[in-house]
Amino acid sequence: MAQVISYADALEMYNEMLNDCNPTIKVCGIEFDPAYALKELDPIAYNVGFSDFCADLESDDIFIGDEYYV
């Protein structure tokens, strides 16, 4: 059975996945979450990864139910 989640929930799931699968980024002694670092340093790669993540959700019958998701 299909499940519908919000765009914000999908984004949160994506960020959690990035943070769980990658080590903390350290720059000059300051630590950053991987999701934050990727979004700030390479927003295109971040968005492409999020798009791929959403496609994987859809293959598991989980859909984004907001108008903001394209």
C-alpha positions in Angstrom: 0.0 0.0 0.0 1.3 3.4 -1.0 2.3 5.9 1.7 2.4 9.7 1.2 4.8 11.9 3.1 5.5 15.6 3.0 8.3 17.3 1.1 9.7 18.4 4.5 9.7 14.8 5.8 11.4 13.5 2.7 14.1 16.2 3.0 14.6 15.3 6.7 14.9 11.6 5.8 17.5 12.5 3.1 19.6 14.6 5.4 19.5 11.9 8.1 20.6 9.3 5.5 23.5 11.6 4.4 24.5 12.2 8.0 24.2 8.5 9.0 26.2 7.2 6.0 29.1 9.8 6.1 31.5 11.0 8.7 31.3 14.5 10.2 33.2 17.1 8.1 35.8 19.0 10.0 37.2 22.3 8.8 39.7 24.2 10.9 38.5 22.4 14.0 34.8 23.2 13.3 32.5 20.2 12.7 29.7 20.2 10.1 27.0 17.6 9.3 27.7 16.0 5.9 24.2 17.0 4.7 24.8 20.7 5.6 28.3 20.7 4.0 27.1 19.1 0.8 24.1 21.5 0.5 26.3 24.5 1.0 29.4 23.5 -1.0 27.7 21.7 -3.9 23.9 22.5 -4.0 23.6 20.8 -7.4 25.0 17.5 -6.2 22.8 17.8 -3.1 19.6 18.4 -5.2 20.5 15.6 -7.7 21.1 13.2 -4.7 17.7 14.3 -3.2 16.0 13.6 -6.5 17.6 10.1 -6.7 16.5 9.6 -3.0 12.9 10.5 -3.8 12.9 8.1 -6.8 14.1 5.3 -4.5 11.2 6.2 -2.1 8.8 6.0 -5.0 10.1 2.5 -5.9 9.2 1.6 -2.3 5.6 3.1 -2.8 6.4 6.2 -0.7 5.3 9.4 -2.5 5.8 13.1 -1.8 2.4 14.7 -1.3 3.3 18.4 -1.5 3.0 20.7 -4.5 6.6 21.9 -3.9 8.1 18.7 -5.1 8.7 18.4 -8.8 
